[in-house]
Amino acid sequence: MPEASERFARLLKVQDHDTAIDQLVHRRATLPERAELTSVESEISRLDERRKEVGSVRAELGARQSALEEQIGSSKARSGQLQQRMLTVTASRELLAMDEEVRHLARHVTELEDREIEVMEELEPVDAELSVIDGNLSRLEGRASELRRAISTQEAEISTELDAERSERQGLAGSVPADLLARYEQLRGRLGGTGAARLIGGSCGGCHLQLPAVELDQVRHADPDAVIYCDQCGRILVR
């Protein structure tokens, strides 16, 4: 078993590694790129929903335009057929009826074309908005890809550091007496990740509070094997 001062020194080194591990885990969870990615993905989701809404309007207007074009084409074809037949018909009554239908079809085509123009005018701002949305989505998706690559790279680097810290920590922890390590782990879990701290001057390195003079004197004259706790925060004090 290591000497008292040695095992407490090793415990402090374990604490140093635990602190480094906690910091690395926190750093990995709070990468600035991660927060930005969340924001970008939220905006992409919002734009996707808006695109569906605008796309639905575009589809409805497009269907109306297609129906009008079909009606215009059908009416013009009928008018053309009638005009061809009029060249061969001699009966005046039949010619008058056909001429009237041709005139009616012409008026109908004009009405349909006016309605088509109205639909096309409605389509212009819709198509313009879709174009803006698609441009923004393309830009945001590109940025999201960049952020994911940056996060992946940094996570890999942090994982390498974590593996090294955990490996060194495991080796050191094996050289600390089991009962002392268990007590340390218990305190560390309860006290925000710091279970052992060095006595610096007359202050605890964990809570940074000054120990009362009487307690400080007792600590300094305690048996080297004794486990001393900070009276202020309860952490193991290493002198």
WOJO-V738123 format. One record per residue. N is the residue number from 0. SS is DSSP state (~ for helix, > for strand, _ for the rest). NEAR is the number of other C-alpha atoms within 8 Angstrom. Layout:
n->N ss->SS near->NEAR
n->N ss->SS near->NEAR
//
This chain:
n->0 ss->_ near->3
n->1 ss->_ near->6
n->2 ss->_ near->6
n->3 ss->~ near->8
n->4 ss->~ near->8
n->5 ss->~ near->8
n->6 ss->~ near->12
n->7 ss->~ near->10
n->8 ss->~ near->9
n->9 ss->~ near->12
n->10 ss->~ near->13
n->11 ss->~ near->12
n->12 ss->~ near->10
n->13 ss->~ near->11
n->14 ss->~ near->11
n->15 ss->~ near->8
n->16 ss->~ near->12
n->17 ss->~ near->10
n->18 ss->~ near->10
n->19 ss->~ near->9
n->20 ss->~ near->11
n->21 ss->~ near->9
n->22 ss->~ near->8
n->23 ss->~ near->11
n->24 ss->~ near->9
n->25 ss->~ near->8
n->26 ss->~ near->8
n->27 ss->~ near->10
n->28 ss->~ near->7
n->29 ss->_ near->8
n->30 ss->_ near->9
n->31 ss->~ near->6
n->32 ss->~ near->9
n->33 ss->~ near->11
n->34 ss->~ near->9
n->35 ss->~ near->9
n->36 ss->~ near->11
n->37 ss->~ near->8
n->38 ss->~ near->8
n->39 ss->~ near->11
n->40 ss->~ near->9
n->41 ss->~ near->8
n->42 ss->~ near->8
n->43 ss->~ near->11
n->44 ss->~ near->8
n->45 ss->~ near->8
n->46 ss->~ near->10
n->47 ss->~ near->9
n->48 ss->~ near->8
n->49 ss->~ near->8
n->50 ss->~ near->10
n->51 ss->~ near->8
n->52 ss->~ near->8
n->53 ss->~ near->11
n->54 ss->~ near->9
n->55 ss->~ near->8
n->56 ss->~ near->9
n->57 ss->~ near->11
n->58 ss->~ near->8
n->59 ss->~ near->8
n->60 ss->~ near->11
n->61 ss->~ near->9
n->62 ss->~ near->8
n->63 ss->~ near->9
n->64 ss->~ near->11
n->65 ss->~ near->8
n->66 ss->~ near->8
n->67 ss->~ near->12
n->68 ss->~ near->9
n->69 ss->~ near->8
n->70 ss->~ near->9
n->71 ss->~ near->11
n->72 ss->~ near->8
n->73 ss->~ near->8
n->74 ss->~ near->11
n->75 ss->~ near->11
n->76 ss->~ near->8
n->77 ss->~ near->8
n->78 ss->~ near->12
n->79 ss->~ near->8
n->80 ss->~ near->8
n->81 ss->~ near->10
n->82 ss->~ near->11
n->83 ss->~ near->8
n->84 ss->~ near->8
n->85 ss->~ near->10
n->86 ss->_ near->6
n->87 ss->_ near->6
n->88 ss->_ near->8
n->89 ss->_ near->7
n->90 ss->_ near->6
n->91 ss->~ near->6
n->92 ss->~ near->6
n->93 ss->~ near->9
n->94 ss->~ near->11
n->95 ss->~ near->8
n->96 ss->~ near->8
n->97 ss->~ near->11
n->98 ss->~ near->9
n->99 ss->~ near->8
n->100 ss->~ near->9
n->101 ss->~ near->11
n->102 ss->~ near->8
n->103 ss->~ near->8
n->104 ss->~ near->11
n->105 ss->~ near->10
n->106 ss->~ near->8
n->107 ss->~ near->9
n->108 ss->~ near->11
n->109 ss->~ near->8
n->110 ss->~ near->8
n->111 ss->~ near->11
n->112 ss->~ near->10
n->113 ss->~ near->8
n->114 ss->~ near->9
n->115 ss->~ near->11
n->116 ss->~ near->8
n->117 ss->~ near->8
n->118 ss->~ near->11
n->119 ss->~ near->9
n->120 ss->~ near->8
n->121 ss->~ near->9
n->122 ss->~ near->11
n->123 ss->~ near->8
n->124 ss->~ near->8
n->125 ss->~ near->11
n->126 ss->~ near->9
n->127 ss->~ near->8
n->128 ss->~ near->9
n->129 ss->~ near->11
n->130 ss->~ near->8
n->131 ss->~ near->8
n->132 ss->~ near->10
n->133 ss->~ near->8
n->134 ss->~ near->8
n->135 ss->~ near->8
n->136 ss->~ near->11
n->137 ss->~ near->8
n->138 ss->~ near->8
n->139 ss->~ near->10
n->140 ss->~ near->9
n->141 ss->~ near->8
n->142 ss->~ near->9
n->143 ss->~ near->11
n->144 ss->~ near->8
n->145 ss->~ near->8
n->146 ss->~ near->12
n->147 ss->~ near->9
n->148 ss->~ near->8
n->149 ss->~ near->9
n->150 ss->~ near->11
n->151 ss->~ near->8
n->152 ss->~ near->8
n->153 ss->~ near->9
n->154 ss->~ near->9
n->155 ss->~ near->8
n->156 ss->~ near->8
n->157 ss->~ near->10
n->158 ss->~ near->8
n->159 ss->~ near->8
n->160 ss->~ near->9
n->161 ss->~ near->11
n->162 ss->~ near->8
n->163 ss->~ near->8
n->164 ss->~ near->11
n->165 ss->~ near->10
n->166 ss->~ near->8
n->167 ss->~ near->9
n->168 ss->~ near->12
n->169 ss->~ near->8
n->170 ss->~ near->8
n->171 ss->~ near->12
n->172 ss->~ near->11
n->173 ss->_ near->7
n->174 ss->_ near->9
n->175 ss->_ near->12
n->176 ss->_ near->9
n->177 ss->~ near->6
n->178 ss->~ near->6
n->179 ss->~ near->8
n->180 ss->~ near->11
n->181 ss->~ near->8
n->182 ss->~ near->8
n->183 ss->~ near->11
n->184 ss->~ near->9
n->185 ss->~ near->9
n->186 ss->~ near->12
n->187 ss->~ near->12
n->188 ss->~ near->10
n->189 ss->~ near->7
n->190 ss->_ near->9
n->191 ss->_ near->6
n->192 ss->_ near->10
n->193 ss->_ near->13
n->194 ss->_ near->14
n->195 ss->> near->14
n->196 ss->> near->13
n->197 ss->> near->11
n->198 ss->> near->11
n->199 ss->> near->8
n->200 ss->_ near->4
n->201 ss->_ near->8
n->202 ss->> near->10
n->203 ss->> near->15
n->204 ss->_ near->10
n->205 ss->_ near->10
n->206 ss->_ near->7
n->207 ss->_ near->7
n->208 ss->_ near->8
n->209 ss->> near->7
n->210 ss->_ near->12
n->211 ss->_ near->6
n->212 ss->~ near->6
n->213 ss->~ near->6
n->214 ss->~ near->9
n->215 ss->~ near->10
n->216 ss->~ near->8
n->217 ss->~ near->8
n->218 ss->~ near->8
n->219 ss->~ near->7
n->220 ss->_ near->6
n->221 ss->_ near->7
n->222 ss->_ near->5
n->223 ss->_ near->6
n->224 ss->_ near->6
n->225 ss->_ near->6
n->226 ss->_ near->6
n->227 ss->> near->8
n->228 ss->> near->8
n->229 ss->_ near->11
n->230 ss->_ near->7
n->231 ss->_ near->7
n->232 ss->_ near->7
n->233 ss->_ near->8
n->234 ss->_ near->13
n->235 ss->> near->12
n->236 ss->> near->13
n->237 ss->> near->11
n->238 ss->_ near->6
//
